[in-house]
Amino acid sequence: MGSNQGTIMKSRQENAEMLNKIEAGLKLAIRRLYEQMAANNEMAVICENGEIKHIPARELLKRQDKK
């Protein structure tokens, strides 16, 4: 493996790791948002299968817990 290939492979691995961290952070942020909304008995607006829906935040938390 040449020097450039090694650098490219390392860069791809670093990018994949960064993407995983970003995804984990977004999931945590969404979870916390739903928890805060559920505590206030609020509805969330989501798009599901191209359809806009108003769903209780508590229901969304239950859905996340099932995953």
mmJSON file of the N, C-alpha and C atoms, coordinates in Angstrom:
{"data_MODEL":{"atom_site":{
"group_PDB":["ATOM","ATOM","ATOM","ATOM","ATOM","ATOM","ATOM","ATOM","ATOM","ATOM","ATOM","ATOM","ATOM","ATOM","ATOM","ATOM","ATOM","ATOM","ATOM","ATOM","ATOM","ATOM","ATOM","ATOM","ATOM","ATOM","ATOM","ATOM","ATOM","ATOM","ATOM","ATOM","ATOM","ATOM","ATOM","ATOM","ATOM","ATOM","ATOM","ATOM","ATOM","ATOM","ATOM","ATOM","ATOM","ATOM","ATOM","ATOM","ATOM","ATOM","ATOM","ATOM","ATOM","ATOM","ATOM","ATOM","ATOM","ATOM","ATOM","ATOM","ATOM","ATOM","ATOM","ATOM","ATOM","ATOM","ATOM","ATOM","ATOM","ATOM","ATOM","ATOM","ATOM","ATOM","ATOM","ATOM","ATOM","ATOM","ATOM","ATOM","ATOM","ATOM","ATOM","ATOM","ATOM","ATOM","ATOM","ATOM","ATOM","ATOM","ATOM","ATOM","ATOM","ATOM","ATOM","ATOM","ATOM","ATOM","ATOM","ATOM","ATOM","ATOM","ATOM","ATOM","ATOM","ATOM","ATOM","ATOM","ATOM","ATOM","ATOM","ATOM","ATOM","ATOM","ATOM","ATOM","ATOM","ATOM","ATOM","ATOM","ATOM","ATOM","ATOM","ATOM","ATOM","ATOM","ATOM","ATOM","ATOM","ATOM","ATOM","ATOM","ATOM","ATOM","ATOM","ATOM","ATOM","ATOM","ATOM","ATOM","ATOM","ATOM","ATOM","ATOM","ATOM","ATOM","ATOM","ATOM","ATOM","ATOM","ATOM","ATOM","ATOM","ATOM","ATOM","ATOM","ATOM","ATOM","ATOM","ATOM","ATOM","ATOM","ATOM","ATOM","ATOM","ATOM","ATOM","ATOM","ATOM","ATOM","ATOM","ATOM","ATOM","ATOM","ATOM","ATOM","ATOM","ATOM","ATOM","ATOM","ATOM","ATOM","ATOM","ATOM","ATOM","ATOM","ATOM","ATOM","ATOM","ATOM","ATOM","ATOM","ATOM","ATOM","ATOM","ATOM","ATOM","ATOM","ATOM","ATOM","ATOM"],
"id":[1,2,3,4,5,6,7,8,9,10,11,12,13,14,15,16,17,18,19,20,21,22,23,24,25,26,27,28,29,30,31,32,33,34,35,36,37,38,39,40,41,42,43,44,45,46,47,48,49,50,51,52,53,54,55,56,57,58,59,60,61,62,63,64,65,66,67,68,69,70,71,72,73,74,75,76,77,78,79,80,81,82,83,84,85,86,87,88,89,90,91,92,93,94,95,96,97,98,99,100,101,102,103,104,105,106,107,108,109,110,111,112,113,114,115,116,117,118,119,120,121,122,123,124,125,126,127,128,129,130,131,132,133,134,135,136,137,138,139,140,141,142,143,144,145,146,147,148,149,150,151,152,153,154,155,156,157,158,159,160,161,162,163,164,165,166,167,168,169,170,171,172,173,174,175,176,177,178,179,180,181,182,183,184,185,186,187,188,189,190,191,192,193,194,195,196,197,198,199,200,201],
"type_symbol":["N","C","C","N","C","C","N","C","C","N","C","C","N","C","C","N","C","C","N","C","C","N","C","C","N","C","C","N","C","C","N","C","C","N","C","C","N","C","C","N","C","C","N","C","C","N","C","C","N","C","C","N","C","C","N","C","C","N","C","C","N","C","C","N","C","C","N","C","C","N","C","C","N","C","C","N","C","C","N","C","C","N","C","C","N","C","C","N","C","C","N","C","C","N","C","C","N","C","C","N","C","C","N","C","C","N","C","C","N","C","C","N","C","C","N","C","C","N","C","C","N","C","C","N","C","C","N","C","C","N","C","C","N","C","C","N","C","C","N","C","C","N","C","C","N","C","C","N","C","C","N","C","C","N","C","C","N","C","C","N","C","C","N","C","C","N","C","C","N","C","C","N","C","C","N","C","C","N","C","C","N","C","C","N","C","C","N","C","C","N","C","C","N","C","C","N","C","C","N","C","C"],
"label_atom_id":["N","CA","C","N","CA","C","N","CA","C","N","CA","C","N","CA","C","N","CA","C","N","CA","C","N","CA","C","N","CA","C","N","CA","C","N","CA","C","N","CA","C","N","CA","C","N","CA","C","N","CA","C","N","CA","C","N","CA","C","N","CA","C","N","CA","C","N","CA","C","N","CA","C","N","CA","C","N","CA","C","N","CA","C","N","CA","C","N","CA","C","N","CA","C","N","CA","C","N","CA","C","N","CA","C","N","CA","C","N","CA","C","N","CA","C","N","CA","C","N","CA","C","N","CA","C","N","CA","C","N","CA","C","N","CA","C","N","CA","C","N","CA","C","N","CA","C","N","CA","C","N","CA","C","N","CA","C","N","CA","C","N","CA","C","N","CA","C","N","CA","C","N","CA","C","N","CA","C","N","CA","C","N","CA","C","N","CA","C","N","CA","C","N","CA","C","N","CA","C","N","CA","C","N","CA","C","N","CA","C","N","CA","C","N","CA","C","N","CA","C","N","CA","C","N","CA","C","N","CA","C","N","CA","C"],
"label_alt_id":[null,null,null,null,null,null,null,null,null,null,null,null,null,null,null,null,null,null,null,null,null,null,null,null,null,null,null,null,null,null,null,null,null,null,null,null,null,null,null,null,null,null,null,null,null,null,null,null,null,null,null,null,null,null,null,null,null,null,null,null,null,null,null,null,null,null,null,null,null,null,null,null,null,null,null,null,null,null,null,null,null,null,null,null,null,null,null,null,null,null,null,null,null,null,null,null,null,null,null,null,null,null,null,null,null,null,null,null,null,null,null,null,null,null,null,null,null,null,null,null,null,null,null,null,null,null,null,null,null,null,null,null,null,null,null,null,null,null,null,null,null,null,null,null,null,null,null,null,null,null,null,null,null,null,null,null,null,null,null,null,null,null,null,null,null,null,null,null,null,null,null,null,null,null,null,null,null,null,null,null,null,null,null,null,null,null,null,null,null,null,null,null,null,null,null,null,null,null,null,null,null],
"label_comp_id":["MET","MET","MET","GLY","GLY","GLY","SER","SER","SER","ASN","ASN","ASN","GLN","GLN","GLN","GLY","GLY","GLY","THR","THR","THR","ILE","ILE","ILE","MET","MET","MET","LYS","LYS","LYS","SER","SER","SER","ARG","ARG","ARG","GLN","GLN","GLN","GLU","GLU","GLU","ASN","ASN","ASN","ALA","ALA","ALA","GLU","GLU","GLU","MET","MET","MET","LEU","LEU","LEU","ASN","ASN","ASN","LYS","LYS","LYS","ILE","ILE","ILE","GLU","GLU","GLU","ALA","ALA","ALA","GLY","GLY","GLY","LEU","LEU","LEU","LYS","LYS","LYS","LEU","LEU","LEU","ALA","ALA","ALA","ILE","ILE","ILE","ARG","ARG","ARG","ARG","ARG","ARG","LEU","LEU","LEU","TYR","TYR","TYR","GLU","GLU","GLU","GLN","GLN","GLN","MET","MET","MET","ALA","ALA","ALA","ALA","ALA","ALA","ASN","ASN","ASN","ASN","ASN","ASN","GLU","GLU","GLU","MET","MET","MET","ALA","ALA","ALA","VAL","VAL","VAL","ILE","ILE","ILE","CYS","CYS","CYS","GLU","GLU","GLU","ASN","ASN","ASN","GLY","GLY","GLY","GLU","GLU","GLU","ILE","ILE","ILE","LYS","LYS","LYS","HIS","HIS","HIS","ILE","ILE","ILE","PRO","PRO","PRO","ALA","ALA","ALA","ARG","ARG","ARG","GLU","GLU","GLU","LEU","LEU","LEU","LEU","LEU","LEU","LYS","LYS","LYS","ARG","ARG","ARG","GLN","GLN","GLN","ASP","ASP","ASP","LYS","LYS","LYS","LYS","LYS","LYS"],
"label_asym_id":["A","A","A","A","A","A","A","A","A","A","A","A","A","A","A","A","A","A","A","A","A","A","A","A","A","A","A","A","A","A","A","A","A","A","A","A","A","A","A","A","A","A","A","A","A","A","A","A","A","A","A","A","A","A","A","A","A","A","A","A","A","A","A","A","A","A","A","A","A","A","A","A","A","A","A","A","A","A","A","A","A","A","A","A","A","A","A","A","A","A","A","A","A","A","A","A","A","A","A","A","A","A","A","A","A","A","A","A","A","A","A","A","A","A","A","A","A","A","A","A","A","A","A","A","A","A","A","A","A","A","A","A","A","A","A","A","A","A","A","A","A","A","A","A","A","A","A","A","A","A","A","A","A","A","A","A","A","A","A","A","A","A","A","A","A","A","A","A","A","A","A","A","A","A","A","A","A","A","A","A","A","A","A","A","A","A","A","A","A","A","A","A","A","A","A","A","A","A","A","A","A"],
"label_entity_id":["1","1","1","1","1","1","1","1","1","1","1","1","1","1","1","1","1","1","1","1","1","1","1","1","1","1","1","1","1","1","1","1","1","1","1","1","1","1","1","1","1","1","1","1","1","1","1","1","1","1","1","1","1","1","1","1","1","1","1","1","1","1","1","1","1","1","1","1","1","1","1","1","1","1","1","1","1","1","1","1","1","1","1","1","1","1","1","1","1","1","1","1","1","1","1","1","1","1","1","1","1","1","1","1","1","1","1","1","1","1","1","1","1","1","1","1","1","1","1","1","1","1","1","1","1","1","1","1","1","1","1","1","1","1","1","1","1","1","1","1","1","1","1","1","1","1","1","1","1","1","1","1","1","1","1","1","1","1","1","1","1","1","1","1","1","1","1","1","1","1","1","1","1","1","1","1","1","1","1","1","1","1","1","1","1","1","1","1","1","1","1","1","1","1","1","1","1","1","1","1","1"],
"label_seq_id":[1,1,1,2,2,2,3,3,3,4,4,4,5,5,5,6,6,6,7,7,7,8,8,8,9,9,9,10,10,10,11,11,11,12,12,12,13,13,13,14,14,14,15,15,15,16,16,16,17,17,17,18,18,18,19,19,19,20,20,20,21,21,21,22,22,22,23,23,23,24,24,24,25,25,25,26,26,26,27,27,27,28,28,28,29,29,29,30,30,30,31,31,31,32,32,32,33,33,33,34,34,34,35,35,35,36,36,36,37,37,37,38,38,38,39,39,39,40,40,40,41,41,41,42,42,42,43,43,43,44,44,44,45,45,45,46,46,46,47,47,47,48,48,48,49,49,49,50,50,50,51,51,51,52,52,52,53,53,53,54,54,54,55,55,55,56,56,56,57,57,57,58,58,58,59,59,59,60,60,60,61,61,61,62,62,62,63,63,63,64,64,64,65,65,65,66,66,66,67,67,67],
"pdbx_PDB_ins_code":[null,null,null,null,null,null,null,null,null,null,null,null,null,null,null,null,null,null,null,null,null,null,null,null,null,null,null,null,null,null,null,null,null,null,null,null,null,null,null,null,null,null,null,null,null,null,null,null,null,null,null,null,null,null,null,null,null,null,null,null,null,null,null,null,null,null,null,null,null,null,null,null,null,null,null,null,null,null,null,null,null,null,null,null,null,null,null,null,null,null,null,null,null,null,null,null,null,null,null,null,null,null,null,null,null,null,null,null,null,null,null,null,null,null,null,null,null,null,null,null,null,null,null,null,null,null,null,null,null,null,null,null,null,null,null,null,null,null,null,null,null,null,null,null,null,null,null,null,null,null,null,null,null,null,null,null,null,null,null,null,null,null,null,null,null,null,null,null,null,null,null,null,null,null,null,null,null,null,null,null,null,null,null,null,null,null,null,null,null,null,null,null,null,null,null,null,null,null,null,null,null],
"Cartn_x":[0.855,0.0,0.896,0.644,1.439,1.074,1.903,1.691,0.355,-0.008,-1.282,-2.461,-2.374,-3.472,-3.661,-2.575,-2.657,-3.29,-2.929,-3.505,-4.994,-5.374,-6.779,-7.581,-7.061,-7.762,-7.952,-6.907,-6.982,-8.033,-8.045,-9.004,-10.432,-10.658,-11.994,-12.443,-11.518,-11.849,-12.184,-11.4,-11.665,-13.016,-13.337,-14.631,-15.775,-15.628,-16.664,-16.854,-15.751,-15.841,-16.531,-16.198,-16.821,-18.313,-18.69,-20.099,-20.849,-20.253,-20.884,-21.094,-20.111,-20.237,-21.341,-21.418,-22.461,-23.84,-24.004,-25.284,-25.689,-24.738,-25.026,-25.445,-24.781,-25.128,-26.52,-26.86,-28.197,-29.278,-29.041,-30.015,-30.224,-29.131,-29.23,-29.991,-29.708,-30.385,-31.885,-32.252,-33.661,-34.329,-33.647,-34.184,-34.48,-33.525,-33.699,-34.837,-34.969,-36.07,-37.405,-37.535,-38.771,-39.052,-38.022,-38.208,-38.737,-38.18,-38.628,-40.066,-40.375,-41.729,-42.721,-42.316,-43.194,-43.476,-42.463,-42.643,-43.665,-43.776,-44.733,-46.02,-46.154,-47.34,-47.615,-46.549,-46.651,-46.701,-47.136,-47.186,-45.973,-45.462,-44.375,-44.954,-44.383,-44.788,-43.699,-44.075,-43.113,-43.659,-42.776,-43.174,-42.947,-44.02,-43.952,-44.557,-43.724,-44.167,-44.741,-44.106,-44.536,-45.755,-46.245,-47.438,-47.049,-47.49,-47.204,-48.184,-47.622,-48.45,-48.1,-49.102,-48.916,-49.045,-47.961,-47.928,-47.45,-48.086,-47.604,-46.13,-45.354,-43.934,-43.733,-44.63,-44.524,-44.574,-45.397,-45.5,-44.194,-43.578,-42.307,-41.208,-41.237,-40.268,-40.467,-41.717,-42.01,-41.486,-41.677,-41.192,-39.671,-38.985,-37.526,-37.063,-37.773,-37.39,-37.556,-38.471,-38.687,-37.584,-36.877,-35.82,-34.61],
"Cartn_y":[-1.173,0.0,1.23,2.145,3.347,4.346,5.371,6.398,7.109,7.399,8.068,7.192,5.906,4.998,4.921,4.853,4.815,6.066,7.205,8.478,8.53,8.053,8.049,7.127,5.935,4.983,5.574,6.216,6.815,7.937,8.738,9.828,9.292,8.225,7.629,7.104,6.477,5.951,7.099,8.169,9.326,9.951,10.017,10.563,9.697,8.383,7.469,7.619,7.75,7.933,9.252,10.303,11.608,11.538,10.876,10.722,9.975,8.933,8.17,9.052,9.9,10.797,11.829,12.352,13.331,12.694,11.493,10.789,10.524,10.104,9.836,11.123,12.233,13.515,13.98,13.797,14.177,13.339,12.036,11.157,11.572,11.917,12.341,13.664,14.594,15.89,15.723,14.88,14.628,13.963,13.013,12.33,13.336,14.213,15.212,16.18,16.534,17.4,16.721,15.456,14.716,14.581,14.364,14.253,15.555,16.668,17.973,18.236,17.903,18.095,17.19,15.967,15.034,15.54,16.1,16.632,17.766,18.48,19.581,19.151,17.835,17.267,17.909,18.051,18.706,17.704,18.199,17.412,17.775,16.797,17.032,16.955,17.728,17.701,16.967,15.864,15.065,14.782,14.363,13.919,12.411,11.673,10.221,9.73,9.077,8.591,9.713,10.889,12.028,12.753,12.342,12.945,13.653,14.897,15.663,15.234,14.903,14.421,15.146,15.304,15.812,14.608,14.307,13.124,13.539,13.013,13.326,12.914,13.779,13.499,12.198,11.891,10.634,9.429,9.509,8.42,8.265,9.381,9.314,8.709,9.014,8.403,6.887,6.455,5.023,4.354,5.03,4.478,4.346,5.363,5.299,4.162,3.953,2.899,1.502,1.367,0.06,-0.296,0.712,0.486,-0.166],
"Cartn_z":[0.0,0.0,0.0,-0.938,-1.035,0.037,0.119,1.133,0.946,-0.305,-0.566,-0.185,-0.488,-0.151,1.36,2.071,3.534,4.089,3.525,3.962,3.65,2.466,2.066,2.972,3.251,4.121,5.518,6.026,7.357,7.364,6.301,6.191,6.138,5.399,5.315,6.672,7.388,8.71,9.663,9.609,10.464,10.123,8.829,8.413,8.913,8.84,9.317,10.822,11.55,13.0,13.345,12.61,12.848,12.545,11.461,11.11,12.21,12.743,13.838,15.071,15.373,16.523,16.3,15.076,14.753,14.863,14.312,14.389,15.833,16.652,18.063,18.771,18.461,19.062,18.659,17.383,16.92,17.582,17.699,18.351,19.804,20.484,21.879,21.989,21.089,21.112,20.864,19.909,19.618,20.808,21.411,22.598,23.711,23.966,25.027,24.698,23.424,23.005,23.28,22.875,23.124,24.615,25.416,26.863,27.444,26.983,27.466,27.019,25.779,25.269,26.009,26.293,27.006,28.416,29.051,30.402,30.416,29.29,29.176,28.475,28.254,27.609,26.242,25.452,24.159,23.008,21.864,20.642,19.79,19.075,18.124,16.714,15.821,14.42,13.66,13.012,12.267,10.874,10.009,8.675,8.631,8.384,8.375,7.066,6.266,4.953,4.098,4.163,3.368,3.903,5.053,5.652,6.947,7.1,8.311,9.396,10.57,11.678,12.97,13.825,15.185,16.117,16.821,17.68,19.072,20.116,21.473,21.626,22.246,22.434,23.208,24.113,24.876,23.943,22.908,21.943,21.158,20.813,20.092,20.956,22.246,23.166,23.228,23.267,23.29,22.021,20.883,19.613,19.621,20.158,20.219,21.12,22.207,23.151,22.548,21.597,20.961,19.968,19.477,18.461,19.022],
"occupancy":[1.0,1.0,1.0,1.0,1.0,1.0,1.0,1.0,1.0,1.0,1.0,1.0,1.0,1.0,1.0,1.0,1.0,1.0,1.0,1.0,1.0,1.0,1.0,1.0,1.0,1.0,1.0,1.0,1.0,1.0,1.0,1.0,1.0,1.0,1.0,1.0,1.0,1.0,1.0,1.0,1.0,1.0,1.0,1.0,1.0,1.0,1.0,1.0,1.0,1.0,1.0,1.0,1.0,1.0,1.0,1.0,1.0,1.0,1.0,1.0,1.0,1.0,1.0,1.0,1.0,1.0,1.0,1.0,1.0,1.0,1.0,1.0,1.0,1.0,1.0,1.0,1.0,1.0,1.0,1.0,1.0,1.0,1.0,1.0,1.0,1.0,1.0,1.0,1.0,1.0,1.0,1.0,1.0,1.0,1.0,1.0,1.0,1.0,1.0,1.0,1.0,1.0,1.0,1.0,1.0,1.0,1.0,1.0,1.0,1.0,1.0,1.0,1.0,1.0,1.0,1.0,1.0,1.0,1.0,1.0,1.0,1.0,1.0,1.0,1.0,1.0,1.0,1.0,1.0,1.0,1.0,1.0,1.0,1.0,1.0,1.0,1.0,1.0,1.0,1.0,1.0,1.0,1.0,1.0,1.0,1.0,1.0,1.0,1.0,1.0,1.0,1.0,1.0,1.0,1.0,1.0,1.0,1.0,1.0,1.0,1.0,1.0,1.0,1.0,1.0,1.0,1.0,1.0,1.0,1.0,1.0,1.0,1.0,1.0,1.0,1.0,1.0,1.0,1.0,1.0,1.0,1.0,1.0,1.0,1.0,1.0,1.0,1.0,1.0,1.0,1.0,1.0,1.0,1.0,1.0,1.0,1.0,1.0,1.0,1.0,1.0],
"B_iso_or_equiv":[0.0,0.0,0.0,0.0,0.0,0.0,0.0,0.0,0.0,0.0,0.0,0.0,0.0,0.0,0.0,0.0,0.0,0.0,0.0,0.0,0.0,0.0,0.0,0.0,0.0,0.0,0.0,0.0,0.0,0.0,0.0,0.0,0.0,0.0,0.0,0.0,0.0,0.0,0.0,0.0,0.0,0.0,0.0,0.0,0.0,0.0,0.0,0.0,0.0,0.0,0.0,0.0,0.0,0.0,0.0,0.0,0.0,0.0,0.0,0.0,0.0,0.0,0.0,0.0,0.0,0.0,0.0,0.0,0.0,0.0,0.0,0.0,0.0,0.0,0.0,0.0,0.0,0.0,0.0,0.0,0.0,0.0,0.0,0.0,0.0,0.0,0.0,0.0,0.0,0.0,0.0,0.0,0.0,0.0,0.0,0.0,0.0,0.0,0.0,0.0,0.0,0.0,0.0,0.0,0.0,0.0,0.0,0.0,0.0,0.0,0.0,0.0,0.0,0.0,0.0,0.0,0.0,0.0,0.0,0.0,0.0,0.0,0.0,0.0,0.0,0.0,0.0,0.0,0.0,0.0,0.0,0.0,0.0,0.0,0.0,0.0,0.0,0.0,0.0,0.0,0.0,0.0,0.0,0.0,0.0,0.0,0.0,0.0,0.0,0.0,0.0,0.0,0.0,0.0,0.0,0.0,0.0,0.0,0.0,0.0,0.0,0.0,0.0,0.0,0.0,0.0,0.0,0.0,0.0,0.0,0.0,0.0,0.0,0.0,0.0,0.0,0.0,0.0,0.0,0.0,0.0,0.0,0.0,0.0,0.0,0.0,0.0,0.0,0.0,0.0,0.0,0.0,0.0,0.0,0.0,0.0,0.0,0.0,0.0,0.0,0.0],
"pdbx_formal_charge":[null,null,null,null,null,null,null,null,null,null,null,null,null,null,null,null,null,null,null,null,null,null,null,null,null,null,null,null,null,null,null,null,null,null,null,null,null,null,null,null,null,null,null,null,null,null,null,null,null,null,null,null,null,null,null,null,null,null,null,null,null,null,null,null,null,null,null,null,null,null,null,null,null,null,null,null,null,null,null,null,null,null,null,null,null,null,null,null,null,null,null,null,null,null,null,null,null,null,null,null,null,null,null,null,null,null,null,null,null,null,null,null,null,null,null,null,null,null,null,null,null,null,null,null,null,null,null,null,null,null,null,null,null,null,null,null,null,null,null,null,null,null,null,null,null,null,null,null,null,null,null,null,null,null,null,null,null,null,null,null,null,null,null,null,null,null,null,null,null,null,null,null,null,null,null,null,null,null,null,null,null,null,null,null,null,null,null,null,null,null,null,null,null,null,null,null,null,null,null,null,null],
"auth_seq_id":[1,1,1,2,2,2,3,3,3,4,4,4,5,5,5,6,6,6,7,7,7,8,8,8,9,9,9,10,10,10,11,11,11,12,12,12,13,13,13,14,14,14,15,15,15,16,16,16,17,17,17,18,18,18,19,19,19,20,20,20,21,21,21,22,22,22,23,23,23,24,24,24,25,25,25,26,26,26,27,27,27,28,28,28,29,29,29,30,30,30,31,31,31,32,32,32,33,33,33,34,34,34,35,35,35,36,36,36,37,37,37,38,38,38,39,39,39,40,40,40,41,41,41,42,42,42,43,43,43,44,44,44,45,45,45,46,46,46,47,47,47,48,48,48,49,49,49,50,50,50,51,51,51,52,52,52,53,53,53,54,54,54,55,55,55,56,56,56,57,57,57,58,58,58,59,59,59,60,60,60,61,61,61,62,62,62,63,63,63,64,64,64,65,65,65,66,66,66,67,67,67],
"auth_comp_id":["MET","MET","MET","GLY","GLY","GLY","SER","SER","SER","ASN","ASN","ASN","GLN","GLN","GLN","GLY","GLY","GLY","THR","THR","THR","ILE","ILE","ILE","MET","MET","MET","LYS","LYS","LYS","SER","SER","SER","ARG","ARG","ARG","GLN","GLN","GLN","GLU","GLU","GLU","ASN","ASN","ASN","ALA","ALA","ALA","GLU","GLU","GLU","MET","MET","MET","LEU","LEU","LEU","ASN","ASN","ASN","LYS","LYS","LYS","ILE","ILE","ILE","GLU","GLU","GLU","ALA","ALA","ALA","GLY","GLY","GLY","LEU","LEU","LEU","LYS","LYS","LYS","LEU","LEU","LEU","ALA","ALA","ALA","ILE","ILE","ILE","ARG","ARG","ARG","ARG","ARG","ARG","LEU","LEU","LEU","TYR","TYR","TYR","GLU","GLU","GLU","GLN","GLN","GLN","MET","MET","MET","ALA","ALA","ALA","ALA","ALA","ALA","ASN","ASN","ASN","ASN","ASN","ASN","GLU","GLU","GLU","MET","MET","MET","ALA","ALA","ALA","VAL","VAL","VAL","ILE","ILE","ILE","CYS","CYS","CYS","GLU","GLU","GLU","ASN","ASN","ASN","GLY","GLY","GLY","GLU","GLU","GLU","ILE","ILE","ILE","LYS","LYS","LYS","HIS","HIS","HIS","ILE","ILE","ILE","PRO","PRO","PRO","ALA","ALA","ALA","ARG","ARG","ARG","GLU","GLU","GLU","LEU","LEU","LEU","LEU","LEU","LEU","LYS","LYS","LYS","ARG","ARG","ARG","GLN","GLN","GLN","ASP","ASP","ASP","LYS","LYS","LYS","LYS","LYS","LYS"],
"auth_asym_id":["A","A","A","A","A","A","A","A","A","A","A","A","A","A","A","A","A","A","A","A","A","A","A","A","A","A","A","A","A","A","A","A","A","A","A","A","A","A","A","A","A","A","A","A","A","A","A","A","A","A","A","A","A","A","A","A","A","A","A","A","A","A","A","A","A","A","A","A","A","A","A","A","A","A","A","A","A","A","A","A","A","A","A","A","A","A","A","A","A","A","A","A","A","A","A","A","A","A","A","A","A","A","A","A","A","A","A","A","A","A","A","A","A","A","A","A","A","A","A","A","A","A","A","A","A","A","A","A","A","A","A","A","A","A","A","A","A","A","A","A","A","A","A","A","A","A","A","A","A","A","A","A","A","A","A","A","A","A","A","A","A","A","A","A","A","A","A","A","A","A","A","A","A","A","A","A","A","A","A","A","A","A","A","A","A","A","A","A","A","A","A","A","A","A","A","A","A","A","A","A","A"],
"auth_atom_id":["N","CA","C","N","CA","C","N","CA","C","N","CA","C","N","CA","C","N","CA","C","N","CA","C","N","CA","C","N","CA","C","N","CA","C","N","CA","C","N","CA","C","N","CA","C","N","CA","C","N","CA","C","N","CA","C","N","CA","C","N","CA","C","N","CA","C","N","CA","C","N","CA","C","N","CA","C","N","CA","C","N","CA","C","N","CA","C","N","CA","C","N","CA","C","N","CA","C","N","CA","C","N","CA","C","N","CA","C","N","CA","C","N","CA","C","N","CA","C","N","CA","C","N","CA","C","N","CA","C","N","CA","C","N","CA","C","N","CA","C","N","CA","C","N","CA","C","N","CA","C","N","CA","C","N","CA","C","N","CA","C","N","CA","C","N","CA","C","N","CA","C","N","CA","C","N","CA","C","N","CA","C","N","CA","C","N","CA","C","N","CA","C","N","CA","C","N","CA","C","N","CA","C","N","CA","C","N","CA","C","N","CA","C","N","CA","C","N","CA","C","N","CA","C","N","CA","C","N","CA","C","N","CA","C"],
"pdbx_PDB_model_num":[1,1,1,1,1,1,1,1,1,1,1,1,1,1,1,1,1,1,1,1,1,1,1,1,1,1,1,1,1,1,1,1,1,1,1,1,1,1,1,1,1,1,1,1,1,1,1,1,1,1,1,1,1,1,1,1,1,1,1,1,1,1,1,1,1,1,1,1,1,1,1,1,1,1,1,1,1,1,1,1,1,1,1,1,1,1,1,1,1,1,1,1,1,1,1,1,1,1,1,1,1,1,1,1,1,1,1,1,1,1,1,1,1,1,1,1,1,1,1,1,1,1,1,1,1,1,1,1,1,1,1,1,1,1,1,1,1,1,1,1,1,1,1,1,1,1,1,1,1,1,1,1,1,1,1,1,1,1,1,1,1,1,1,1,1,1,1,1,1,1,1,1,1,1,1,1,1,1,1,1,1,1,1,1,1,1,1,1,1,1,1,1,1,1,1,1,1,1,1,1,1]
}}}
